[in-house]
C-alpha cells in the first residue's frame, strides 16, 4: 500500500519538503520516498509514502499523515513491489545528490544563483509554518513563487547594502514570521508622555497615553522600533540611491504607511545598528533584535543561529548541483 502525498514542478522545493517530512514522528512505521515520473508533463516530482507490509497497518499509519500547508487528500494505491523498489532507488539518488560535499560557500555564490535557491527556501519555510498546519486563525497563506522571488531579491540586496551576514539575516526572517507578511503582537501597547501624530491612542491617564505597539510584516518590527529604525536611516551616511526605489526610505515618515517591502530595509538597518553596538558580536546582536540592546534574548539568538545554519546548509548544498536536475545527472546514477 502506498499513498501519493503531493506533487511538485520544482525539484529543490520537492526535496526540501521530502527532507522535512521524512523526519516526522508520524512516519515511524512508514517510509517516505521521493519519485520522479518522466512521463508526467506537470508536477513530475512526487512524495510517495510506503506503508508497512501489513495492509491494515499500512492504512492506519498512512491515514494520520498530513502534508504541511494543506493541499489535496493523499492518493492511495496498491503498487507492485518492483515499482516501489525503483522509487526507493530514485530516493537514494536524490539523497546522494543533495548531500554532496559543499564546493562554494554562501558568500561566494552569484546574486542570480543565490536568489534562485533562496526563493525556493523561503517558499518552503512559509509552507511548513505551524500556524497553517494547526489552522490557527487567521490562517496565513504560504508565499507564492513570485512573492518569494521578490523577497529573496530584497533580502540579498539589503544584506549586501548593510554588510550583514546573510545567513543570520535569513535566520531572523525565519524566526520572526517564516517570511510571511503577518501582523503580530496585536494586543501589545506602551505608555508614553505624548502621542506621535501617527499613533493609535488606546487610553489617556494622568497626563500619559497608552498607544498601540503591534509588530509589522516579515520582520515583526514594532511601531516604536520602526520609528527608531527610520531615525537610523536618516542619520546614515550610506548612499541609499544605490538601493532600488522600493527599498529606499524617504524623508517623510508615517508608521501606518510603510510598505511591506520597505520593512526589509528597516530590518537591515536595525541589525546593522545592533552589530555596531555590540562590536560585531553576532550572538548578542541577533539576541537583541528580539529583546533589545538592554536585555538581549539569548534563547531567541540560539533559534536564529539554528535557522541560519539550516538556511546555509540548504543553499550551499543546492549550489553543488549548479541548477542542474538530479534526474538528468547520469554520473550520479548507480551502475
C-alpha positions as CSV (number, residue, x, y, z in Angstrom):
1,X,0.0,0.0,0.0
2,X,1.3,3.5,-1.0
3,X,-0.1,7.0,-0.9
4,X,1.0,9.9,-3.0
5,X,1.1,12.9,-0.6
6,X,2.0,15.7,-3.0
7,X,3.4,16.5,-6.5
8,X,5.7,19.4,-7.4
9,X,7.2,21.0,-10.5
10,X,10.3,22.2,-8.8
11,X,12.9,19.7,-7.8
12,X,14.6,21.6,-5.0
13,X,11.3,22.5,-3.4
14,X,10.2,18.9,-3.6
15,X,13.4,17.7,-2.0
16,X,13.1,20.3,0.8
17,X,9.6,19.0,1.6
18,X,10.7,15.4,1.4
19,X,13.7,16.1,3.7
20,X,11.5,17.9,6.2
21,X,8.7,15.3,6.3
22,X,10.8,12.2,6.4
23,X,11.9,13.1,10.0
24,X,8.3,13.4,11.2
25,X,7.4,11.2,14.2
26,X,4.2,10.2,12.4
27,X,6.3,8.2,9.9
28,X,7.8,5.7,12.3
29,X,6.4,2.6,10.5
30,X,6.1,4.1,7.1
31,X,8.8,5.3,4.7
32,X,8.7,8.5,2.7
33,X,10.0,8.3,-0.9
34,X,10.8,11.0,-3.5
35,X,10.0,9.9,-7.0
36,X,10.3,11.4,-10.5
37,X,7.8,10.4,-13.2
38,X,9.4,11.1,-16.6
39,X,6.0,10.6,-18.3
40,X,4.3,13.4,-16.3
41,X,4.1,16.8,-18.2
42,X,3.3,18.7,-15.0
43,X,4.4,18.1,-11.4
44,X,6.7,15.1,-12.1
45,X,8.2,15.1,-8.6
46,X,6.1,13.0,-6.2
47,X,6.2,12.4,-2.5
48,X,5.2,8.7,-2.0
49,X,4.5,7.1,1.3
50,X,5.3,3.4,1.5
51,X,3.3,1.6,4.2
52,X,4.4,-1.5,6.2
53,X,3.7,-4.9,4.7
54,X,0.5,-5.5,6.7
55,X,-2.3,-3.9,4.7
56,X,-4.4,-2.8,7.7
57,X,-1.4,-1.4,9.5
58,X,-0.5,0.5,6.3
59,X,-3.9,2.0,6.0
60,X,-3.8,3.1,9.7
61,X,-0.4,4.6,9.5
62,X,-0.8,6.4,6.2
63,X,-4.2,7.9,7.2
64,X,-2.7,10.0,10.0
65,X,-0.1,11.7,7.9
66,X,-1.0,15.3,6.9
67,X,1.0,17.4,4.5
68,X,2.1,20.9,5.8
69,X,0.3,23.7,4.1
70,X,-2.8,21.6,3.4
71,X,-3.5,20.5,-0.1
72,X,-5.4,17.7,-1.7
73,X,-6.0,14.4,0.0
74,X,-3.4,11.6,-0.4
75,X,-4.0,9.3,-3.5
76,X,-3.9,5.7,-2.2
77,X,-2.6,3.0,-4.5
78,X,-1.6,-0.6,-4.3
79,X,1.8,-0.7,-6.1
80,X,3.8,-3.5,-7.5
81,X,6.9,-4.2,-5.3
82,X,9.3,-3.8,-8.3
83,X,7.9,-0.3,-8.9
84,X,8.3,0.5,-5.2
85,X,11.9,-0.7,-5.3
86,X,12.6,1.5,-8.3
87,X,11.3,4.5,-6.4
88,X,13.5,3.5,-3.5
89,X,16.4,3.7,-5.8
90,X,15.3,7.1,-7.1
91,X,15.1,8.3,-3.4
92,X,18.7,7.2,-2.7
93,X,19.8,9.1,-5.8
94,X,18.2,12.3,-4.5
95,X,19.6,11.9,-1.1
96,X,23.1,11.3,-2.5
97,X,22.9,14.4,-4.8
98,X,21.6,16.8,-2.1
99,X,24.3,15.7,0.4
100,X,27.4,16.0,-1.8
101,X,30.3,17.9,-0.3
102,X,29.9,21.7,-0.5
103,X,32.1,23.4,-3.1
104,X,31.1,27.0,-2.7
105,X,30.3,29.0,0.5
106,X,27.2,31.1,0.7
107,X,29.3,34.2,0.3
108,X,30.8,33.0,-3.0
109,X,27.5,32.5,-4.8
110,X,26.4,34.9,-7.5
111,X,23.4,37.2,-6.8
112,X,21.4,35.4,-9.5
113,X,22.1,31.9,-8.3
114,X,21.6,32.8,-4.7
115,X,18.2,34.4,-5.4
116,X,17.1,31.3,-7.3
117,X,17.9,28.9,-4.4
118,X,16.7,31.3,-1.8
119,X,13.3,31.8,-3.5
120,X,12.6,28.0,-3.0
121,X,13.9,28.0,0.6
122,X,11.6,31.0,1.5
123,X,8.6,29.4,-0.1
124,X,9.3,26.1,1.6
125,X,9.6,27.8,5.1
126,X,6.3,29.6,4.7
127,X,4.6,26.3,3.6
128,X,5.6,24.5,6.8
129,X,4.6,27.3,9.2
130,X,2.9,25.6,12.1
131,X,0.0,28.2,12.1
132,X,-1.0,26.7,8.7
133,X,-0.8,23.1,10.0
134,X,-2.7,23.9,13.2
135,X,-5.2,26.1,11.3
136,X,-4.7,29.0,13.8
137,X,-6.9,31.9,12.8
138,X,-6.2,33.9,10.9
139,X,-4.6,31.1,8.9
140,X,-1.8,32.5,6.8
141,X,-1.3,31.6,3.2
142,X,2.1,30.2,2.1
143,X,4.1,32.6,-0.2
144,X,3.6,32.3,-3.9
145,X,6.7,31.7,-6.1
146,X,6.5,35.3,-7.3
147,X,6.3,36.8,-3.8
148,X,9.1,34.5,-2.6
149,X,11.3,35.6,-5.5
150,X,10.7,39.3,-4.7
151,X,11.5,38.8,-1.1
152,X,14.6,36.8,-1.8
153,X,16.0,39.6,-4.1
154,X,15.2,42.2,-1.4
155,X,16.9,40.3,1.4
156,X,20.1,39.7,-0.7
157,X,20.2,43.4,-1.8
158,X,19.7,44.8,1.8
159,X,22.2,42.3,3.3
160,X,24.8,43.5,0.8
161,X,24.0,47.2,1.3
162,X,24.4,47.0,5.1
163,X,27.2,44.4,5.0
164,X,25.1,41.9,7.0
165,X,25.8,38.2,7.5
166,X,23.2,36.9,5.1
167,X,22.6,33.6,6.9
168,X,21.8,35.4,10.2
169,X,19.5,37.9,8.4
170,X,17.7,34.9,7.0
171,X,17.6,33.3,10.4
172,X,15.8,36.3,11.8
173,X,13.2,36.2,9.0
174,X,12.6,32.6,9.7
175,X,12.3,33.0,13.4
176,X,10.0,36.0,13.2
177,X,7.4,35.0,10.7
178,X,8.7,32.4,8.3
179,X,9.0,35.2,5.8
180,X,5.2,35.9,5.7
181,X,3.7,39.3,5.9
182,X,1.6,39.0,9.0
183,X,0.9,41.4,11.8
184,X,1.9,40.3,15.3
185,X,1.7,41.4,18.9
186,X,-1.8,42.8,18.2
187,X,-2.5,43.4,21.9
188,X,0.8,45.0,22.7
189,X,0.9,48.6,23.8
190,X,3.1,51.0,25.7
191,X,2.7,54.2,27.8
192,X,4.1,57.5,26.5
193,X,4.2,61.0,27.7
194,X,2.6,62.3,24.5
195,X,1.5,60.5,21.3
196,X,3.0,61.0,17.9
197,X,0.7,62.2,15.1
198,X,0.5,58.7,13.6
199,X,0.0,56.8,16.9
200,X,-3.2,54.8,17.7
201,X,-4.2,56.1,21.2
202,X,-5.9,53.4,23.3
203,X,-6.1,55.2,26.6
204,X,-5.3,58.5,28.4
205,X,-4.5,58.7,32.1
206,X,-2.7,61.3,34.3
207,X,-1.1,63.1,31.5
208,X,0.1,60.0,29.7
209,X,-1.2,57.9,26.8
210,X,-1.2,54.2,26.1
211,X,-0.6,53.6,22.4
212,X,-0.7,50.5,20.2
213,X,2.7,49.0,19.6
214,X,2.0,46.0,17.4
215,X,4.5,44.4,15.0
216,X,4.6,44.6,11.3
217,X,5.4,42.2,8.4
218,X,8.0,39.7,7.7
219,X,10.4,41.2,10.3
220,X,7.9,41.8,13.1
221,X,9.2,45.4,13.8
222,X,7.1,47.2,16.4
223,X,5.8,50.7,15.7
224,X,8.2,52.3,18.2
225,X,11.2,50.3,16.8
226,X,10.2,51.3,13.3
227,X,10.5,54.9,14.3
228,X,13.9,54.3,15.7
229,X,14.9,52.4,12.5
230,X,13.8,55.4,10.4
231,X,15.9,57.7,12.6
232,X,18.9,55.4,11.9
233,X,18.3,55.6,8.2
234,X,18.0,59.4,8.2
235,X,21.3,59.8,10.1
236,X,23.1,57.2,8.0
237,X,25.8,58.4,5.5
238,X,25.4,55.5,3.1
239,X,24.2,56.3,-0.4
240,X,20.6,55.0,-0.4
241,X,20.2,55.8,-4.0
242,X,22.1,52.6,-4.6
243,X,19.1,50.7,-3.5
244,X,16.1,50.0,-5.8
245,X,13.4,52.6,-5.3
246,X,11.0,50.3,-3.5
247,X,13.7,49.7,-0.8
248,X,14.7,53.4,-0.5
249,X,13.1,55.2,2.6
250,X,12.0,58.7,2.0
251,X,12.4,61.6,4.5
252,X,8.7,61.8,5.2
253,X,7.6,59.0,7.6
254,X,4.2,57.7,8.8
255,X,4.4,54.4,10.7
256,X,1.0,53.4,9.3
257,X,2.1,53.8,5.7
258,X,5.3,51.8,5.5
259,X,5.2,49.3,2.6
260,X,5.9,45.6,3.4
261,X,8.9,45.6,1.1
262,X,10.4,48.7,2.7
263,X,10.4,46.9,6.1
264,X,13.3,44.8,4.8
265,X,15.4,47.9,4.6
266,X,14.5,49.0,8.1
267,X,15.2,45.4,9.4
268,X,18.6,45.6,7.8
269,X,19.3,49.0,9.4
270,X,18.3,47.7,12.8
271,X,20.6,44.6,12.5
272,X,23.5,46.7,11.3
273,X,23.0,49.1,14.3
274,X,22.9,46.2,16.7
275,X,26.1,44.7,15.2
276,X,27.8,48.1,15.7
277,X,26.6,48.5,19.2
278,X,27.9,45.0,20.2
279,X,31.2,45.5,18.3
280,X,30.4,42.8,15.8
281,X,29.3,40.2,18.3
282,X,26.7,38.4,16.2
283,X,25.2,36.4,19.1
284,X,24.4,39.4,21.2
285,X,23.3,41.4,18.1
286,X,20.7,38.9,16.9
287,X,19.6,38.2,20.5
288,X,19.0,42.0,20.9
289,X,16.9,42.1,17.8
290,X,14.2,40.4,19.9
291,X,15.0,41.5,23.5
292,X,16.5,44.9,22.8
293,X,20.1,46.1,23.5
294,X,19.4,46.3,27.2
295,X,18.1,42.7,27.5
296,X,19.2,40.5,24.6
297,X,17.1,37.4,24.4
298,X,19.7,34.7,24.2
299,X,17.2,31.9,23.7
300,X,15.9,33.8,20.6
301,X,19.5,34.2,19.5
302,X,20.0,30.4,19.6
303,X,16.9,29.9,17.5
304,X,18.3,32.4,14.9
305,X,21.6,30.6,14.7
306,X,19.8,27.3,14.2
307,X,17.7,28.7,11.5
308,X,20.7,30.4,9.9
309,X,22.7,27.2,9.9
310,X,19.7,25.4,8.2
311,X,19.5,28.1,5.5
312,X,23.2,28.0,4.9
313,X,23.2,24.2,4.6
314,X,20.3,24.2,2.1
315,X,21.6,26.9,-0.1
316,X,25.2,25.6,-0.2
317,X,24.1,22.1,-1.0
318,X,21.7,23.2,-3.6
319,X,24.6,25.2,-5.2
320,X,26.6,22.0,-5.6
321,X,24.2,20.9,-8.4
322,X,24.5,24.3,-10.1
323,X,20.9,24.4,-11.1
324,X,21.1,21.0,-12.9
325,X,18.3,18.5,-12.3
326,X,19.3,15.3,-10.4
327,X,17.3,13.1,-12.7
328,X,19.4,14.2,-15.6
329,X,22.8,13.6,-13.9
330,X,23.7,10.3,-15.3
331,X,27.1,10.4,-13.5
332,X,25.2,10.1,-10.2
333,X,23.2,7.1,-11.1
334,X,24.1,3.8,-9.6
335,X,25.5,1.1,-12.0
